[in-house]
Each structure stands twice: as C-alpha cells, then as structure tokens.
Amino acid sequence: MRKGALIGCGFFAQNHLHAWRDVDGADIVALCDRDRTRLEETARRFGIERVYTEADAMLAAEGLDFVDIATTVETHRPLVELAASRGRHIVCQKPFAANLDDAGRMVSAAERAGVMLMVHENFRWQSALRAARTEIDKGAIGTPFWGRVSFRSAYDVYKAQPYLATDERFIIQDLGIHILDVARFLFGDVATICASTRRVNPRIRAEDVATMMLMHQGGVTSVVDCSYATELPQENFPETLLEIDGSEGTLRLSAGYRMVVHNGGETVDKDVSPPVLAWAERPWHGIQESVFNIERHFIECLESGRAPETSGRDNLETLALVEAAYRSAAEGSRSIAMAEFA
C-alpha cells in the first residue's frame, strides 16, 4: 500500500480525495492546508486524522511514499522542490507552473532526487477522449490529417472559483492547457501555433475566448477552440467535442458523448458516456472519472517503474504551447515556431 498525503483542500481537491479512496494500492493518510477551517472540514468529511498547516512539518513527520499537490499555481514550484528534496513521489495539479523556467526547474529537481513527477493533466484521461484515441490507433479512419478539439460553454465557472475572474490570464491557462494537451494526445507534438483571444464578459479581467491553429510535427493540422462566453440551446459543459478527418474516414465526438466513426460507407454510432462513479455527479462525472483514471495510472507507474504518460517532462511541451499561444495572440496572431521554446 502506497501512503500519500494531499496538499491543498480546495474545491477540486475534494475530487482527488474521493478518487484516491477508490484506487487500489493507495491510501491518503494526511492532509495539509493553510486554511485551518477548510483543512478540518475536509479531514472530517474523509475521516483523515493527521492534519497539518505546513507542508514541511507534514513531510518531516509522516512516512509518505507520495504527495498530491492540489494548490494554486504560484505554490507549485516550492512544494514540488520540497517534496523532491524529501524523496517523495509527486502528483502536481495543473497548471504545472507559472512559467517555463519554473517548470523546468521542478522537473530537474525531481529527476535529481530520483522521484516520479506526474502532472494532473486530466482531460486526456476522460474515457470518451481515450475511446477516440483507441479508434485512431486501430486505424478506424486511416491516417488523420485534420482535427478540431472544441470546448465551448457559458457555464458559470466563476462561482466556485472566483479567482478565475481576476487572474491576468484565464481561458488558455486554465482551460486551454487541457484542450491543447488533448490535441497533443491525439495528433502528436506541435511544430507551429497561432492564436487569437478575446474578452467577451466585461466583468472579468482576462480572455474568455481563444482560437488556436496547430501544425503538428506528423503533418496533422488542428484547430483548438475554447470559450466560456458561448450561449447554446443545450449547455454542453464540461464536454470536449472532437472532429477528426482521416485518409479513410472520419470521427466525430458530439454532445452527449456520442461518437460516430465513418469509414468506407460504413458508419458506427457509439455511446461512449463515462460511468457515474458512486461519489460523482452530473455534469462533472466525466472529469471526476478522469481523476480516478489518472490517480490509478500514477500508482501503476510507481509499481512498474515506468514514466507516467503525463510526466513533468512531457508537460513541458504543453506548457510551451500555452506560452506560445499567448505570445501569438499578443503579436497579432503571428505563427510561432515551437522550436523557439526548445
């Protein structure tokens, strides 16, 4: 049994704790949060007795195998470096780091310490998106040459996470990072990117709409679009929709988790709805299931010694896309070569 601790007991961290209880081979034995009230409420809810307001004190007192860091981005580097210095394996919430320099130093700290570092980049772990990847891998549409990864909604994300309305960066850093990672997951790493952004909601500080075009190294062109300002007759939050064209067919992942694969005159329509776990609730259930999937993957990697799919080093590529997208948007949608971020 791998013993772990959660650092950060905020809104999304509750999903982490629910999922950890379902993961074979993992046991969360301690919690840490500087907000004493939130810490004690979470401890009571999940029956965890050992609580700390300082991560250093917790790491000194507890015989842990790993820590799950579910805090805001400005705390990630000091916490990752602290955990690595104590020889603990690490799961770190996204965005992984505030900038690429911090991210690189975090990855280096983990590698020097010989500990595993995985980023909780959970969209690619949603079962519907993995079902699409399975179809691509088995050649159901031939070789992909074009794709669209889309997340458009008017859901009020500010109610549960009010800081999103005041951050200097919003939709690319908070949501687009996931959608860009999905594009990498489906189509491979990126050669160039161009982006445009817009702030539609006058009550927030940063951008709430972004459209990005990616040229992937393998030859696929993809469009990645994100919006929290899109009123639809049917609210699709929090679903990610896909359109993929291949040399022999097409794949569409539509609202309601319907996946249609067309090839050679034959069309297969599948329901790829995620399960609603016992502790989950609609419409969050797809993301909540992905939390379980990624935590299970982390424990499997600890047991096997292989690098996680969303390792810290891999996530440097996704973070570079975020930075390149902001640079492109600031420079009039200039095409940015990812080699500039190597």
ABEGO torsion letter per residue (X at the ends): XBBBBBBEABAAAAAAAAAAAABBGBBBABBBBABAAAAAAAAAAAGBABBBABAAAAAAABBBABBBBBBBAAAAAAAAAAAAAAGBBBBBBOBABABAAAAAAAAAAAAAAGBBBBBBBAAAABAAAAAAAAAAAAGAAEBBABBBBBBBBABBAAAABAAAAABABBAAAAAAAAAAAAAAAAAEBBABBBBBBBBABAABABBABBBBBBBBAAGBBBBBBBBAABBBABBAOABBBBBBBBAAEBBBBBBGGBBBBBBGGBBBBBBABBBBBAABBOAAAAAAAAAAAAAAAAAAAAAAGBBBABBAAAAAAAAAAAAAAAAAAAAGGBBBBAAAAX
